[in-house]
């Protein structure tokens, strides 16, 4: 069977379940765009810039499993690279297709636009090697094998890949296989699998108090249902790192809270750090997840289980599939008697009596938002104030929480919202984003309107970079931003599109607005006007830790003293 190279790539993308490709057109990718245009099962979503396209592909992948991005050589690739790097850091599967100059020009080292005019066509590929797990430059001779190889690596490793597609080969016919793309995971060595599972099961049986510590890898590799069922059958309590917010049922009696080192609740901290068998599922002990490395987890008592990498009793074991291993452990503990676990009382959300006509505060905001959230919501949270506020809430069990906590690129969430909505159009999508963040990517609101998407967007307007002000420079000019008329942007971008726009200054106004947008059938833009230095308590605590870590105790003291007025007096 013969097929055009671009058509074959499209077919393989569709086999991954991809229905939308995000990007920006340019001369080197137009030939491939023509093939997307006529494909009834694919839709190209044109973005305002390549960075936003990468963010959108990332958001799409977090709901759909894998996303796709199309750029042009050089300028487009490098514009998107921040979004690709973020996907790599956060283990998001993304197929990056770059339309590059014709193959004859590449082979001759022609001095073309969008290059460094040095004849070197390897420099972009070298850049992409740093942020992708597989790369290729397609030719008619290698197209079939290379497309299949790279796409399989994307799915198996759950990270971005890079495909360079020369503009003069997209319509060339090649012989292609009839078989679908093989996405099966490699089978673990059966003997090693059983021996390892037996060792772990024995440790769990002998333990006084086993505890599950779960990170986002559990969701990435679709292990959450398996772990939830196992925990319930064995009555093993589970905790999550902050980077795994709401991937497990937070309302379940076995859920013991978020473990974040010294920033954890006392009961959670005690449970994790005193466990004699901590079953750790893919944890990455980053600064964000551990309150700057304040965790006190005993390596001796920890069973570190990650995809293709395990550590048992100081011994590293590789080439074992994590899902297969957990299944094997579960089978070996089927006959074990459930343990008795008496959970500590969960701290209730602190509520306060709020004067409805006073200025809107962070406390009043999140109290009302907690009641506004629904089952099956997709909740998209920008890093900083929004994520800190939502992290303190118990979210509905079936809600999806989308945040970029590790890479933490501000402005990520608005384009990511575009991607998540196209991946799951039947779910209600809520975006919480700060004024400083939305100014980086607000142009993508026009794409949301163009595509007829109807999210509810909350803009937390406190006149600048709050987290930075909490760290340093409360009154410094560098943390100020221009105050835009945010509620008018939908009108600017699409004057004829029905939408709601609200400005909220008090708790009473917020209550009325939430009631109005609860079942809204159009895009809703809500500007929340908040006090300049008001912030969730979690964010305030985090900011001080950051300041002391970044500047050192001496530097921190000097900087505080020279600030007028200082945001902290006591050292």
ZAMARGU-4260 file (C-alpha; in steps of 0.2 Angstrom, whole numbers, plus 5000, padded with zeros to 4 digits):
<rodrens>
0) 5000/5000/5000 | 5007/5017/4995 | 5003/5034/5004 | 5010/5051/5004 | 5022/5054/5018
5) 5011/5068/5026 | 4996/5057/5025 | 5005/5043/5034 | 5010/5054/5048 | 4992/5060/5049
10) 4986/5042/5050 | 4998/5038/5064 | 4993/5053/5074 | 4975/5048/5072 | 4979/5031/5079
15) 4986/5040/5094 | 4969/5048/5096 | 4974/5065/5090 | 4961/5075/5082 | 4968/5093/5084
20) 4985/5100/5079 | 4990/5117/5086 | 5002/5129/5078 | 5006/5143/5066 | 5008/5142/5047
25) 5023/5147/5038 | 5031/5143/5021 | 5040/5128/5026 | 5025/5119/5034 | 5011/5124/5021
30) 5013/5109/5011 | 5009/5098/5026 | 4995/5110/5031 | 4987/5106/5015 | 4987/5088/5019
35) 4979/5092/5036 | 4966/5103/5028 | 4959/5089/5018 | 4960/5076/5031 | 4942/5074/5038
40) 4948/5067/5055 | 4961/5081/5059 | 4959/5099/5062 | 4972/5112/5063 | 4970/5125/5076
45) 4979/5141/5072 | 4987/5150/5087 | 4992/5168/5089 | 5010/5162/5092 | 5020/5146/5093
50) 5023/5147/5112 | 5004/5148/5115 | 5002/5133/5102 | 5014/5123/5113 | 5005/5127/5129
55) 4989/5122/5120 | 4996/5105/5114 | 5001/5103/5132 | 4984/5106/5139 | 4976/5095/5126
60) 4988/5081/5131 | 4984/5082/5149 | 4966/5078/5146 | 4968/5067/5130 | 4985/5058/5134
65) 4995/5066/5119 | 4995/5082/5110 | 5002/5088/5093 | 5011/5104/5088 | 5016/5111/5071
70) 5029/5125/5069 | 5041/5131/5055 | 5059/5129/5056 | 5070/5140/5066 | 5060/5155/5072
75) 5044/5144/5075 | 5054/5130/5084 | 5063/5142/5096 | 5047/5152/5099 | 5039/5135/5105
80) 5054/5128/5114 | 5049/5135/5132 | 5032/5126/5130 | 5041/5110/5124 | 5053/5111/5139
85) 5039/5113/5151 | 5030/5097/5144 | 5047/5088/5146 | 5049/5093/5164 | 5031/5088/5168
90) 5030/5072/5158 | 5018/5077/5145 | 5017/5067/5128 | 5018/5080/5114 | 5022/5077/5096
95) 5032/5092/5089 | 5032/5093/5070 | 5043/5106/5062 | 5041/5110/5044 | 5059/5113/5038
100) 5067/5119/5022 | 5067/5107/5007 | 5078/5092/5008 | 5089/5097/4994 | 5092/5114/5003
105) 5097/5106/5019 | 5109/5094/5010 | 5117/5108/5001 | 5118/5120/5016 | 5108/5133/5007
110) 5108/5151/5016 | 5089/5152/5018 | 5078/5163/5029 | 5074/5157/5047 | 5092/5150/5048
115) 5108/5157/5055 | 5114/5159/5037 | 5129/5148/5041 | 5123/5132/5031 | 5121/5122/5047
120) 5105/5113/5048 | 5109/5103/5064 | 5108/5117/5076 | 5089/5117/5079 | 5090/5098/5080
125) 5103/5100/5093 | 5092/5112/5103 | 5078/5100/5102 | 5088/5085/5108 | 5089/5094/5125
130) 5070/5094/5127 | 5063/5079/5118 | 5066/5060/5121 | 5067/5056/5102 | 5071/5066/5086
135) 5071/5063/5068 | 5073/5071/5051 | 5062/5062/5038 | 5067/5057/5021 | 5058/5046/5009
140) 5069/5031/5014 | 5066/5032/5033 | 5049/5040/5034 | 5039/5024/5039 | 5052/5018/5052
145) 5056/5034/5059 | 5038/5040/5061 | 5034/5024/5070 | 5049/5024/5081 | 5047/5042/5087
150) 5029/5041/5090 | 5031/5025/5100 | 5044/5034/5111 | 5032/5048/5114 | 5019/5037/5121
155) 5030/5025/5131 | 5040/5038/5139 | 5026/5052/5141 | 5037/5066/5135 | 5039/5077/5119
160) 5047/5071/5103 | 5053/5081/5088 | 5050/5077/5069 | 5057/5088/5055 | 5047/5086/5040
165) 5055/5094/5024 | 5043/5104/5014 | 5047/5095/4997 | 5044/5077/5003 | 5027/5079/5011
170) 5017/5073/4995 | 5029/5060/4990 | 5022/5042/4989 | 5030/5029/5000 | 5025/5011/5004
175) 5017/5010/5021 | 5012/4995/5032 | 4994/4990/5034 | 4997/4986/5053 | 4992/4999/5066
180) 5006/5007/5076 | 5012/4995/5089 | 5011/5004/5106 | 5012/4989/5117 | 5024/4992/5132
185) 5039/4980/5133 | 5035/4965/5144 | 5045/4964/5160 | 5057/4949/5163 | 5045/4937/5171
190) 5057/4930/5184 | 5063/4947/5189 | 5046/4954/5190 | 5040/4940/5201 | 5055/4941/5212
195) 5054/4959/5214 | 5035/4959/5218 | 5038/4945/5231 | 5051/4956/5240 | 5039/4971/5240
200) 5024/4961/5246 | 5034/4953/5260 | 5040/4971/5265 | 5022/4977/5266 | 5016/4961/5275
205) 5029/4964/5289 | 5026/4982/5290 | 5018/4990/5305 | 5011/5005/5295 | 5013/5005/5276
210) 5009/5021/5268 | 5007/5026/5249 | 5016/5042/5244 | 5009/5046/5226 | 5016/5058/5213
215) 5009/5063/5196 | 5017/5048/5188 | 5003/5037/5194 | 4991/5047/5183 | 5003/5049/5168
220) 5004/5030/5167 | 4986/5027/5172 | 4988/5019/5188 | 4977/5028/5199 | 4962/5016/5199
225) 4973/5002/5202 | 4981/5011/5217 | 4964/5017/5224 | 4957/4999/5223 | 4973/4992/5231
230) 4973/5005/5245 | 4955/5002/5249 | 4957/4983/5249 | 4972/4983/5260 | 4967/4998/5270
235) 4983/5007/5267 | 4982/5026/5269 | 4989/5036/5255 | 4996/5054/5253 | 5000/5064/5238
240) 5014/5076/5234 | 5007/5094/5229 | 5011/5090/5211 | 4998/5076/5211 | 4983/5087/5217
245) 4967/5077/5215 | 4973/5062/5205 | 4967/5052/5220 | 4950/5053/5229 | 4954/5067/5242
250) 4937/5064/5251 | 4941/5046/5255 | 4945/5041/5273 | 4961/5033/5268 | 4967/5050/5261
255) 4979/5058/5273 | 4983/5074/5264 | 4996/5082/5254 | 5014/5078/5260 | 5025/5093/5258
260) 5039/5091/5270 | 5039/5104/5284 | 5024/5112/5276 | 5013/5097/5278 | 4999/5095/5291
265) 5007/5088/5307 | 4997/5072/5305 | 5002/5069/5287 | 5020/5073/5291 | 5020/5060/5305
270) 5012/5047/5295 | 5024/5048/5281 | 5040/5051/5290 | 5037/5038/5303 | 5031/5024/5291
275) 5041/5009/5291 | 5036/5005/5274 | 5033/5020/5263 | 5028/5014/5245 | 5033/5029/5235
280) 5025/5029/5217 | 5036/5040/5206 | 5040/5054/5218 | 5050/5068/5212 | 5056/5078/5228
285) 5057/5095/5220 | 5058/5111/5229 | 5040/5115/5225 | 5034/5098/5232 | 5044/5098/5248
290) 5044/5116/5254 | 5062/5117/5248 | 5069/5100/5253 | 5062/5100/5270 | 5056/5082/5268
295) 5062/5069/5281 | 5059/5053/5272 | 5070/5038/5277 | 5078/5030/5262 | 5079/5014/5272
300) 5060/5013/5274 | 5055/5019/5257 | 5051/5007/5242 | 5054/5019/5227 | 5044/5013/5213
305) 5045/5023/5197 | 5043/5019/5178 | 5057/5008/5173 | 5067/5013/5189 | 5065/5005/5206
310) 5075/5006/5222 | 5073/4993/5235 | 5085/4992/5250 | 5097/5003/5241 | 5097/4992/5226
315) 5093/4999/5209 | 5082/4988/5198 | 5078/4994/5180 | 5068/4988/5165 | 5052/4983/5175
320) 5036/4991/5169 | 5028/5000/5184 | 5010/4995/5180 | 5015/4976/5178 | 5024/4977/5194
325) 5010/4985/5204 | 4998/4972/5197 | 5010/4958/5202 | 5011/4965/5220 | 4992/4967/5221
330) 4990/4948/5216 | 5003/4943/5230 | 4993/4953/5243 | 4976/4947/5238 | 4975/4935/5253
335) 4982/4947/5266 | 4970/4953/5279 | 4966/4972/5278 | 4974/4982/5291 | 4965/4994/5303
340) 4969/5012/5300 | 4962/5025/5311 | 4963/5041/5301 | 4967/5058/5310 | 4953/5070/5308
345) 4954/5080/5292 | 4956/5099/5295 | 4940/5107/5289 | 4941/5122/5277 | 4943/5137/5288
350) 4927/5148/5285 | 4925/5165/5292 | 4910/5176/5293 | 4912/5188/5278 | 4904/5205/5277
355) 4896/5204/5260 | 4899/5223/5256 | 4917/5224/5261 | 4932/5223/5249 | 4934/5205/5241
360) 4947/5195/5250 | 4957/5179/5246 | 4947/5171/5261 | 4930/5176/5254 | 4935/5171/5237
365) 4940/5153/5240 | 4926/5150/5252 | 4914/5154/5238 | 4924/5145/5225 | 4924/5129/5235
370) 4905/5129/5234 | 4905/5134/5215 | 4915/5119/5210 | 4906/5104/5202 | 4909/5085/5199
375) 4918/5083/5182 | 4925/5101/5181 | 4941/5104/5173 | 4950/5116/5185 | 4965/5125/5177
380) 4976/5135/5189 | 4990/5146/5186 | 5005/5145/5197 | 5006/5157/5211 | 4990/5164/5220
385) 4977/5154/5210 | 4986/5137/5213 | 4989/5141/5232 | 4971/5146/5234 | 4964/5130/5226
390) 4977/5119/5234 | 4969/5122/5250 | 4952/5115/5244 | 4945/5098/5243 | 4940/5096/5225
395) 4926/5085/5218 | 4932/5067/5216 | 4930/5067/5197 | 4937/5085/5194 | 4952/5086/5184
400) 4965/5098/5191 | 4977/5105/5178 | 4992/5115/5183 | 5011/5117/5179 | 5019/5116/5196
405) 5036/5111/5191 | 5041/5121/5176 | 5030/5135/5182 | 5029/5146/5166 | 5017/5160/5169
410) 5004/5163/5156 | 5004/5144/5152 | 4986/5141/5158 | 4976/5152/5145 | 4982/5143/5130
415) 4982/5126/5140 | 4964/5130/5143 | 4961/5130/5124 | 4969/5113/5122 | 4960/5105/5137
420) 4943/5112/5130 | 4946/5104/5113 | 4951/5088/5121 | 4936/5087/5133 | 4923/5099/5125
425) 4908/5092/5135 | 4915/5096/5153 | 4914/5113/5161 | 4931/5122/5161 | 4936/5135/5174
430) 4952/5145/5173 | 4960/5154/5188 | 4974/5166/5182 | 4983/5181/5189 | 4983/5198/5180
435) 5002/5197/5178 | 5001/5180/5170 | 4987/5183/5158 | 4996/5198/5151 | 5008/5186/5143
440) 4996/5176/5133 | 4979/5185/5133 | 4979/5185/5114 | 4974/5167/5114 | 4957/5172/5121
445) 4953/5177/5103 | 4956/5159/5098 | 4944/5153/5112 | 4931/5164/5105 | 4934/5160/5087
450) 4932/5141/5091 | 4916/5144/5100 | 4923/5138/5117 | 4914/5144/5133 | 4925/5143/5148
455) 4923/5152/5164 | 4938/5163/5166 | 4943/5171/5183 | 4956/5184/5183 | 4964/5188/5200
460) 4968/5206/5198 | 4979/5213/5212 | 4989/5225/5202 | 5005/5215/5199 | 5016/5200/5203
465) 5010/5195/5221 | 5021/5180/5224 | 5036/5191/5219 | 5031/5205/5230 | 5029/5192/5245
470) 5047/5186/5241 | 5055/5203/5239 | 5050/5221/5233 | 5033/5224/5240 | 5034/5242/5235
475) 5046/5240/5221 | 5042/5246/5203 | 5048/5230/5195 | 5034/5221/5202 | 5021/5233/5195
480) 5011/5230/5179 | 4999/5240/5169 | 4981/5239/5174 | 4971/5233/5159 | 4952/5233/5157
485) 4952/5215/5157 | 4933/5213/5156 | 4933/5222/5139 | 4945/5210/5130 | 4931/5198/5124
490) 4923/5213/5116 | 4939/5218/5108 | 4943/5201/5101 | 4926/5196/5095 | 4913/5210/5095
495) 4899/5199/5089 | 4901/5184/5100 | 4890/5182/5115 | 4899/5182/5131 | 4897/5188/5149
500) 4909/5200/5157 | 4909/5204/5176 | 4919/5215/5188 | 4919/5209/5206 | 4924/5220/5220
505) 4914/5213/5235 | 4909/5196/5242 | 4891/5200/5238 | 4895/5204/5220 | 4905/5188/5219
510) 4890/5178/5225 | 4878/5186/5212 | 4891/5183/5198 | 4894/5165/5202 | 4875/5162/5202
515) 4874/5170/5186 | 4888/5160/5177 | 4884/5143/5185 | 4875/5137/5170 | 4881/5149/5157
520) 4880/5145/5139 | 4893/5158/5134 | 4911/5162/5138 | 4912/5171/5155 | 4926/5183/5159
525) 4926/5188/5178 | 4938/5201/5184 | 4941/5199/5203 | 4948/5215/5210 | 4958/5210/5226
530) 4969/5219/5238 | 4987/5221/5233 | 4996/5211/5246 | 4982/5199/5251 | 4987/5181/5247
535) 4983/5163/5253 | 4992/5159/5269 | 5001/5144/5259 | 5008/5157/5247 | 5014/5168/5260
540) 5023/5154/5269 | 5031/5148/5253 | 5037/5165/5248 | 5047/5167/5264 | 5055/5150/5262
545) 5060/5155/5244 | 5067/5171/5249 | 5078/5163/5263 | 5083/5149/5250 | 5087/5160/5236
550) 5097/5174/5244 | 5104/5165/5260 | 5101/5171/5277 | 5114/5185/5276 | 5108/5191/5259
555) 5090/5190/5265 | 5093/5200/5280 | 5102/5213/5270 | 5088/5214/5257 | 5075/5216/5271
560) 5084/5230/5279 | 5086/5240/5264 | 5068/5238/5258 | 5057/5253/5264 | 5045/5247/5271
565) 5052/5229/5273 | 5039/5216/5271 | 5046/5206/5286 | 5054/5214/5301 | 5058/5198/5311
570) 5072/5187/5305
</rodrens>
